[in-house]
């Protein structure tokens, strides 16, 4: 049973001042939404769900709005089909990076890390691996916008199977705004690798976290030297079909959140991991927002909609919304 009655949705929509702003565009599937850090009226949308299940919906590139979502312009990369991240340089809004995951059911397309220096009018692929491997996560160091971490995932769906990994999956780092890249190893597993989720601690950007699909070596890894070396913290990992993403706490460098059917959290850098309470809340989680001023205040998007807690998941408040689920 859904957590809200089907009747009265239109009234709830008015009550919470919710209204769709993207329905008239060329894609209904969205992989990410990003605000320009210097101008919140500039909104970037990467279309195409950044997951890999059988029912995954594709998009038609990157969109940009300069008026808070009232009007939109397709900025290209239509053959990417699935956009994982859009990253805007906080010191120069014309510099924009895109993590293009690439098509799920075929090879080719636009895959890798793309960079624009003119606000999205033109794009250059600054990092690619192959026609089978795309960028599923791109993170910028909060201290230095020229430092980028990119996770690449070799994958493809067939009618008869899902190829969820391969030897081309890996982490890469650039220290010059994407001009050159170095593959990160130093303790990370090798061989056939699946999807890798990454994040950098905003408290101490020397701390880089990764959750890795990698057979018996799968698990949660941490670097305390900006990716030069890695330590396996635990066996925790999730499904690259649906989840395999993590978020660092904005105040505690040792606290991380890992998306999963039940949201996972660690307070010791990943050594021990527990489930957040999901009492009176829908499961199947896909994204989280952590209040930088009060980290007990969380908002979670899941298959059942949007939920909010002010007491670190002891209680949850469901946010009634139009029936546009799941939240991905």
C-alpha positions in Angstrom: 0.0 0.0 0.0 1.3 3.4 -0.9 2.0 5.7 2.1 -0.6 8.3 0.9 -4.2 8.0 -0.3 -4.5 8.5 -4.1 -7.4 10.9 -3.7 -6.6 14.6 -3.1 -3.1 14.7 -4.7 -4.0 17.9 -6.5 -4.9 19.6 -3.3 -1.6 18.4 -1.6 0.3 19.7 -4.6 -1.2 23.2 -4.0 -0.7 22.9 -0.3 3.0 22.3 -0.6 3.4 24.7 -3.6 4.8 21.9 -5.7 4.5 22.2 -9.5 6.4 20.5 -12.3 9.0 22.6 -14.1 10.4 20.0 -16.6 7.4 18.3 -18.1 7.7 20.2 -21.5 11.3 19.0 -22.1 12.5 16.2 -24.2 13.2 13.7 -21.4 11.2 12.7 -18.3 14.1 10.7 -16.8 16.6 12.7 -14.7 20.0 11.6 -13.4 20.9 14.8 -11.5 19.9 18.3 -10.7 22.5 20.9 -9.8 22.4 24.6 -8.8 25.2 26.9 -9.8 27.0 27.6 -6.5 27.2 31.3 -7.3 23.7 31.8 -8.7 20.9 29.5 -7.6 18.7 30.7 -10.5 21.0 28.8 -12.9 19.9 25.2 -12.8 21.5 22.3 -14.5 19.7 19.0 -15.2 21.5 15.9 -16.4 18.8 13.7 -18.1 18.8 9.9 -18.0 18.6 7.9 -14.8 22.1 7.1 -13.5 21.3 3.5 -12.7 21.4 0.2 -14.7 18.4 -1.9 -14.0 16.2 -3.4 -16.7 13.7 -0.6 -16.5 16.2 2.2 -16.6 15.0 5.2 -18.6 17.4 7.2 -20.9 17.6 10.9 -21.5 18.6 13.3 -24.2 21.5 15.2 -22.8 22.1 18.2 -20.5 19.7 21.0 -19.8 20.3 24.5 -18.4 17.9 27.1 -17.0 18.9 30.6 -16.2 15.6 31.7 -14.6 15.1 29.1 -11.8 13.5 26.5 -14.0 10.9 28.7 -15.9 12.6 28.1 -19.2 15.1 25.5 -20.4 17.7 25.0 -23.1 19.2 21.7 -24.2 22.9 22.1 -24.0 23.9 19.0 -25.9 25.5 15.6 -25.1 22.3 14.0 -26.3 24.0 10.7 -27.0 25.2 10.2 -23.4 21.7 8.9 -22.6 22.6 8.8 -18.8 24.1 11.7 -16.9 25.5 10.9 -13.4 26.8 14.4 -12.3 27.1 18.0 -13.4 29.8 19.9 -11.5 30.1 23.7 -11.8 33.3 25.5 -10.9 32.5 27.7 -7.8 34.9 30.3 -9.0 33.9 30.4 -12.7 30.3 29.5 -13.7 31.4 29.1 -17.3 33.5 26.1 -16.4 31.2 23.0 -16.2 32.0 19.3 -16.0 29.7 16.5 -16.9 29.9 12.8 -15.9 28.5 10.9 -18.9 27.6 7.3 -18.1 26.7 6.4 -21.6 24.0 4.0 -23.0 23.1 1.0 -21.0 21.9 -1.3 -23.8 24.6 -0.6 -26.3 28.2 0.5 -26.7 29.4 3.9 -28.0 27.6 7.1 -27.4 29.1 10.0 -25.4 30.9 8.5 -22.4 33.4 9.9 -20.0 34.1 13.3 -18.5 33.1 16.3 -20.6 34.2 19.9 -19.9 32.8 23.2 -21.1 34.5 26.6 -20.7 31.7 28.6 -22.1 28.7 27.8 -19.9 27.7 24.6 -21.8 27.7 26.0 -25.3 30.4 23.6 -26.4 31.9 20.5 -24.8 35.2 18.7 -24.9 35.7 15.1 -23.7 38.7 15.4 -21.3 38.6 11.8 -20.1 37.4 8.6 -21.8 38.2 5.0 -21.4 36.3 3.0 -24.1 33.0 2.5 -25.8 31.9 0.2 -23.0 33.0 2.3 -20.0 31.4 5.6 -18.8 31.8 8.0 -15.9 29.3 7.2 -13.1 30.5 9.7 -10.5 32.5 12.9 -10.6 33.5 14.8 -7.5 35.4 18.2 -7.2 37.8 18.9 -4.3 36.1 21.7 -2.3 39.6 23.3 -1.7 40.7 23.3 -5.4 38.3 23.2 -8.4 41.1 21.9 -10.6 41.2 18.7 -8.5 38.6 16.1 -9.8 37.9 12.5 -8.9 36.1 10.4 -11.5 34.7 6.9 -11.2 34.4 4.9 -14.4 32.1 1.8 -14.8 32.4 -0.8 -17.5 28.9 -2.2 -17.9 26.2 -3.2 -20.4 22.8 -4.8 -20.4 21.7 -7.6 -22.7 18.3 -9.3 -23.0 19.8 -12.4 -21.4 22.1 -10.9 -18.8 23.7 -7.8 -17.2 27.4 -7.4 -17.5 28.0 -5.3 -14.4 31.7 -4.8 -14.4 35.1 -5.4 -16.1 38.8 -4.6 -16.0 38.2 -1.0 -17.3 36.3 0.1 -14.2 38.5 2.3 -12.1 39.0 5.6 -10.2 40.9 8.5 -11.8 42.2 11.8 -10.5 43.0 15.1 -12.3 44.9 18.0 -10.6 44.8 20.3 -13.6 41.1 20.7 -14.4 40.8 17.6 -16.5 43.8 18.1 -18.8 45.6 15.0 -17.5 44.4 12.1 -15.4 46.0 9.4 -13.2 44.5 6.1 -12.3 44.2 5.6 -8.6 45.4 2.3 -7.2 47.5 2.0 -4.0 45.3 -0.5 -2.2 42.1 -0.4 -4.3 41.1 -3.8 -5.8 42.1 -4.7 -9.3 40.8 -7.1 -12.0 37.1 -7.1 -12.8 35.5 -4.2 -11.0 31.8 -3.1 -10.8 30.4 0.3 -10.0 32.3 2.6 -7.6 30.7 5.3 -5.5 32.9 8.1 -4.3 32.9 11.3 -2.2 35.3 13.8 -0.7 34.9 15.0 2.9 34.1 18.7 2.9 35.5 18.9 6.4 38.9 17.4 5.5 39.3 16.9 1.7 42.3 14.7 2.3 39.7 12.1 3.1 38.3 10.4 0.0 35.8 7.5 0.3 34.9 4.8 -2.1 32.4 1.9 -2.1 33.5 -0.7 -4.6 31.9 -3.8 -6.3 34.9 -6.1 -6.7 34.1 -9.8 -6.0 35.8 -11.0 -2.8 37.6 -7.6 -2.5 34.4 -5.6 -2.6 33.8 -3.2 0.2 34.3 0.2 1.6 37.6 1.9 1.2 39.1 5.2 2.5 42.1 7.3 1.6 43.5 9.9 4.0 46.0 11.2 1.5 43.9 12.5 -1.4 43.7 9.1 -3.2 47.4 8.2 -3.1 46.8 5.1 -0.9 43.7 3.3 0.3 42.6 1.2 3.2 39.8 -1.3 3.2 37.5 -0.3 6.1 34.8 -3.0 5.8 33.0 -5.4 3.5 30.1 -3.0 3.0 28.9 -2.5 -0.5 25.6 -2.2 -2.3 24.1 -2.9 -5.8 25.5 -1.2 -8.8 22.1 -1.6 -10.5 20.3 0.7 -8.1 22.6 2.2 -5.5 26.4 2.2 -4.9 26.6 5.9 -4.0 27.9 7.6 -0.8 27.8 11.0 0.8 30.1 12.5 3.4 28.8 14.4 6.4 29.3 18.1 6.2 30.7 18.4 9.8 32.2 15.0 10.7 34.9 13.6 8.4 34.4 10.1 9.8 30.7 10.0 9.1 29.5 8.7 5.8 26.1 7.7 4.3 25.8 4.9 1.8 22.6 4.5 -0.3 20.9 1.1 -0.2 17.6 -0.5 0.3 18.0 0.5 3.9 20.2 3.7 4.2 23.6 2.8 5.8 25.6 5.1 8.0 29.1 4.9 9.6 30.6 7.1 12.3 34.1 5.7 12.2 35.1 6.1 8.6 33.4 2.9 7.5 34.9 0.4 10.0 31.4 -0.3 11.4 28.2 0.3 9.4 24.6 0.3 10.6 21.2 1.0 9.1 19.5 4.3 9.7 16.1 3.8 11.3 13.4 3.5 8.6 10.4 3.4 11.0 7.3 4.6 9.3 9.3 5.4 6.2 9.5 3.8 2.7 12.7 2.0 1.9 14.6 1.7 -1.4 16.7 4.9 -1.0 18.4 6.9 -3.8 19.5 10.3 -2.5 20.1 12.2 0.7 20.5 15.9 1.7 22.3 16.6 5.0 21.7 20.0 6.6 25.2 21.6 6.9 24.0 23.6 9.9 22.2 20.8 11.7 23.3 17.3 10.7 20.5 15.7 12.6 18.3 17.2 9.9 18.1 14.9 6.8 16.0 14.7 3.7 15.8 11.4 1.8 14.5 10.6 -1.6 13.3 7.0 -2.0 10.9 4.9 -4.1 8.1 6.1 -1.8 8.7 9.8 -2.2 10.5 12.4 0.0 10.9 12.1 3.8 12.4 14.4 6.3 13.8 13.9 9.8 15.0 16.4 12.4 16.2 13.9 15.0 18.6 11.7 12.9 16.1 9.2 11.7 14.3 8.6 15.0 11.1 9.9 13.4 10.3 10.7 9.8 7.9 13.2 8.2 6.5 12.2 4.8 6.3 15.1 2.3 3.1 14.7 0.3 3.8 15.3 -3.4 2.5 14.5 -6.9 2.8 10.8 -7.8 6.1 11.1 -9.7 8.0 8.2 -8.1 10.5 6.8 -7.6 13.0 9.5 -6.6 16.3 8.6 -8.3 
